Amino acid sequence: HQNKCTFRQKGYLCVLQGKCPEEGWSESTVELFLNELAVMDSNNFLGNCGVGEREGQVASGLVARRHYRLIHGIGRSGDIAAVQPKAAGSSLLNKITNSVVLDVLRFTVKKTYSMLLLTFTCFIFIRVEKKFNRESYMFSSLKGFEPVVIENVLEGDELRTNLEEVERKIEELGAENILCVHSTTSCFAPRVPDRLEELAVLCAKHDIPHIVNNAYGMQSSKCMHLIQQGARVGRIDAFVQSLDKNFMVPVGGAIIAGFDENFIKDISRMYPGRASASPSLDVLITLLTLGANGYKKLLEMYGHLAQELSALAERHGERLLHTPHNPISLAMSLACLQTHSTAAVTQLGSMLFTRQVSGARVVLLGVEQTVSGHTFRGFMSHTDAYPCPYLNAASAIGITRDDITLCIKRLDKCLKSLSKEAPAEKSESGSPAEDVDDQTVP
């Protein structure tokens, strides 16, 4: 037993140093190693509640076991090598894999300096901000294209497509010089799905290809209806959606769909080499396990989340932003909290994370981010100057009533705590200590 432990410890040390072990591991050792990585991911924490659109929720236990519960995938939007705070185990797995493969490459090509093991993904454009826009920019730059960002317009609380500006840009640049219009359906409130019908008509009128990012819109009948109507009245060449966001399977696959069979076949012929069968197997297992009725039952939480979040907002002098055109994501203002303390708004996001509420996003005002030479003001808010900071939560597939109840309870405690601390913060220097017990309250 002692020899086995010593071997395992040496093997772990070897791999953690980025080296391929000399002697192969037994299956039980490999499984133990993967299980130890998996417990570092937030979806495997006891007491975790996820209220985002990508929280590592898996419908089939068989699929979860097949992936050793490493559900989050690797990298972050805009950087596949970046560490995910809520997926430390998966991030470590990614770094270990890259290091070990690099070590193997150096067996024969000793001067190999760096490498990346990549999986399939999709990216987005009209302004939607996650860092994956960077891939759009970088790809466009490599091909000699220039991304043109169309600013959204504020209508009530909602951020909507600026159709006049889109048409003006088409006239200014010339339709023959535009590669495609890149629109989106699913997005974080207060942004709402683009006006697909009107955009599709414009694209048909000017003979411009139209690609729709439908990342997690397949779970929404409203988003799918927008796509169907857009194709009926105008031009939509293809729409792309993630498997994990719509079918509760691990990150790593996407569906490209369209209305021209030959066009989709042309895309399939462009895929370089073979691809993993894992995404197909995961989706098949999940759908056979759930059945059509089981799948539909996973899509009924929007009204409950909206009701609970609205009631919470009212208790704290905030309000649920009115975004009826967004069928998945919700946003609660943080204007009152900001009047107490600007630092409190920033602190709220970290407080929720340490209390195991994943997926909730706190969006600040005035943040700037430069991506390939283009500066986004109000980064992550989809517009240069939204009227107030806010918090996002999503009723994406897989969320349960228990998740919502737990999230609301913890968010309520955080807001109460920050409201109490604000007066003390004004009179004392330094930030007040947090209640240790509060960090683990269910």
Number of C-alpha atoms within 10 A of each C-alpha: 6 7 8 10 10 11 15 18 11 13 20 17 13 15 15 17 12 18 19 19 14 8 8 10 13 10 9 9 16 14 13 14 14 18 17 13 20 25 19 18 22 24 24 16 12 9 16 18 26 28 26 24 26 22 24 27 24 21 21 19 13 15 22 19 12 12 17 17 24 27 27 27 20 27 19 17 17 15 13 19 17 14 18 19 12 19 26 19 25 25 26 18 20 21 21 18 19 19 21 19 18 22 19 14 16 13 10 9 11 11 9 12 10 11 11 14 13 13 14 10 16 18 19 22 20 20 25 26 20 18 17 18 20 19 18 18 19 16 14 14 13 9 9 9 14 15 18 15 15 17 19 22 16 17 10 11 17 21 24 22 26 16 17 9 14 19 15 11 16 19 11 9 10 11 17 10 10 18 14 15 20 18 24 26 28 25 26 25 29 28 29 24 26 26 18 27 20 17 24 28 18 20 22 17 12 17 16 21 17 23 21 25 23 28 25 24 25 21 23 19 12 17 23 16 13 17 25 15 16 19 21 14 15 20 27 29 20 20 22 23 24 23 22 28 26 22 23 28 29 25 21 20 22 19 15 16 16 18 15 11 9 10 13 15 10 10 11 11 9 8 9 7 6 6 10 11 9 16 17 14 12 25 21 14 16 21 16 13 15 16 10 10 8 13 20 12 12 19 18 16 19 17 12 15 26 21 11 15 23 18 15 20 18 12 10 15 12 18 20 22 19 15 19 14 18 22 24 30 26 27 28 25 21 26 18 16 22 19 11 18 19 16 14 23 24 15 14 20 20 14 21 22 18 11 20 25 25 23 20 20 22 23 23 20 19 15 14 13 15 11 14 14 8 12 11 21 17 19 22 22 28 25 21 17 15 19 11 15 23 27 21 19 26 27 25 28 30 26 23 20 12 10 18 23 17 21 27 18 14 23 21 16 17 21 21 12 16 22 18 12 18 21 12 13 17 12 8 10 8 9 13 12 7 12 9 8 7 14 17 12 13 14
